[in-house]
Amino acid sequence: MNTQAATLDAGQVWSWLAEVPDPEIPVISVVDLGIVRAVEVTGSDACVVTITPTYSGCPAMQVIADAVTDALREHGVNKVTLVNQLSPAWTTDWMSDEGKAKLKGYGIAPPQQQVIDISGLKGGVKRVAMPKLEVVCPNCGSTHTQLTSQFGSTPCKALYKCLDCREPFDYFKCH
């Protein structure tokens, strides 16, 4: 189906990409997740989309690349160029607030902290005291939760359990 207007608009491309679900967490789009970094329209049926993996070696990136290309071609964008940008590395800070709310509604606790980049500090790496992480149960809202395993259903999640409602849940780790 070709829904493309005579002139391709970057805003329209962004809205089409906002409908592409993440293959591991289908309730959240690749735009909400922060994987799509940039869109550049280069012609009436051509664009360049810059994507960043959530972590180096993410097994879903080829599936995401194919889904992005397929979605744009369905809208008449025949020349899709994908650029994989590794630096700066993706962080959970790039997730949209709407995306975090969708995670919670899906039963996955969204990241609770912002990532602090200390790599640019003079004098080498500094130790930074991090506040105790309070992971909120997405089912009942309790902060009375406990880490069960650093490894959840995917490498980007940890497994927690709620000590109040007794339900296990994934927590999307800060990166």
C-alpha positions in Angstrom: 0.0 0.0 0.0 1.5 3.3 -1.0 0.4 6.1 1.3 3.3 8.4 0.4 2.5 11.9 -0.6 4.3 13.5 -3.5 6.9 14.9 -1.2 8.3 12.7 1.5 8.4 14.4 4.9 10.7 13.4 7.8 7.9 13.9 10.3 5.8 11.4 8.4 8.7 8.9 8.3 9.0 9.3 12.1 5.3 8.6 12.6 5.5 5.4 10.4 8.6 4.3 12.4 6.7 4.9 15.6 4.4 2.0 14.6 7.2 -0.5 14.2 7.2 -2.7 17.3 10.3 -3.9 19.1 10.5 -7.7 18.3 11.3 -8.6 21.9 8.7 -6.3 23.6 6.0 -5.7 21.0 4.1 -3.2 23.1 6.8 -0.6 22.6 8.0 0.9 19.3 11.5 1.2 18.1 11.0 5.0 18.3 9.8 4.8 21.9 12.7 2.6 22.8 15.1 5.2 21.4 16.7 2.9 18.8 15.9 5.3 15.9 18.3 8.1 16.2 17.8 10.1 13.0 15.8 10.3 9.9 17.0 12.2 6.8 14.8 12.4 3.7 17.1 12.3 0.6 14.6 12.2 -2.2 10.9 11.8 -3.0 11.0 8.1 -2.3 14.3 7.8 -0.3 15.6 8.3 3.2 18.4 7.4 5.6 17.5 6.1 9.0 20.1 5.9 11.7 19.6 3.2 14.4 21.6 2.2 17.5 21.4 -1.2 19.1 20.4 -1.3 22.8 23.6 -3.1 23.4 26.5 -4.4 21.4 25.6 -7.7 19.8 21.9 -7.3 20.3 20.4 -10.3 18.5 17.2 -8.4 17.5 19.0 -5.7 15.4 18.6 -7.5 12.1 15.0 -8.1 12.8 14.6 -4.4 13.7 16.4 -3.3 10.5 14.2 -5.5 8.4 11.0 -4.3 10.1 12.1 -0.6 9.6 12.8 -1.2 5.9 9.6 -3.2 5.4 7.5 -0.5 7.1 8.9 2.3 5.0 8.6 0.4 1.8 4.9 -0.3 2.6 4.5 3.5 2.6 6.2 3.9 -0.8 9.7 4.7 0.4 11.6 2.5 -2.1 15.1 3.6 -1.2 15.8 3.0 2.5 19.4 3.3 3.7 20.0 2.1 7.3 23.0 3.4 9.2 24.1 1.6 12.4 25.6 4.1 14.8 27.4 2.7 17.8 28.7 5.8 19.4 27.5 7.3 21.6 26.1 4.1 22.9 22.4 3.7 23.5 21.1 4.3 27.0 17.7 3.8 28.6 17.7 7.6 29.0 16.7 7.7 25.3 13.4 5.8 26.0 10.4 8.0 25.7 8.1 8.6 28.8 5.3 7.0 26.7 7.5 4.0 26.1 8.2 3.6 29.8 4.5 3.8 30.5 3.8 1.1 27.9 6.5 -1.1 29.5 4.8 -0.8 32.9 1.4 -1.5 31.4 2.8 -4.6 29.8 4.1 -5.9 33.2 7.8 -4.8 32.8 9.2 -2.4 35.3 10.8 0.5 33.4 14.3 1.8 34.2 14.3 3.6 37.5 17.4 5.7 37.2 19.2 7.8 34.6 22.6 6.7 33.3 25.5 8.8 34.5 28.3 9.2 32.1 31.5 9.8 34.0 33.9 9.0 31.2 34.7 12.6 30.4 35.8 13.5 33.9 39.4 14.7 34.2 41.8 12.5 36.3 40.3 9.2 35.1 37.2 7.3 36.3 35.7 8.6 39.5 33.6 6.5 41.9 30.1 7.8 42.1 27.8 6.8 45.0 24.5 5.5 43.4 21.3 5.7 45.4 19.8 2.3 46.3 17.7 1.1 43.4 14.0 0.9 44.3 12.3 -1.2 41.6 8.5 -0.6 41.6 6.3 -3.6 40.9 4.4 -3.0 37.6 1.5 -5.1 38.9 0.7 -3.6 42.3 3.0 -0.5 42.6 4.9 -1.8 45.6 8.5 -0.9 46.2 8.8 -4.0 48.4 10.6 -6.0 45.6 13.6 -8.2 45.4 16.1 -9.1 42.7 15.9 -12.8 41.8 18.4 -12.8 38.9 20.4 -10.3 37.0 19.3 -12.1 33.9 15.7 -11.9 32.8 13.9 -13.0 29.7 16.3 -11.0 27.5 19.8 -9.7 28.3 18.5 -6.1 28.8 16.2 -7.2 31.7 16.6 -8.5 35.2 14.1 -10.8 37.0 12.5 -9.4 40.1 9.7 -10.6 42.4 7.3 -8.5 44.4 7.2 -9.4 48.1 3.7 -8.0 48.4 1.7 -9.4 45.5 4.1 -12.3 45.1 4.3 -11.9 41.3 7.6 -12.2 39.4 8.3 -9.5 36.8 11.0 -8.3 34.4 12.8 -5.0 35.1 14.3 -3.2 32.2 17.9 -2.5 33.3 19.5 0.9 33.0 22.2 1.0 30.4 
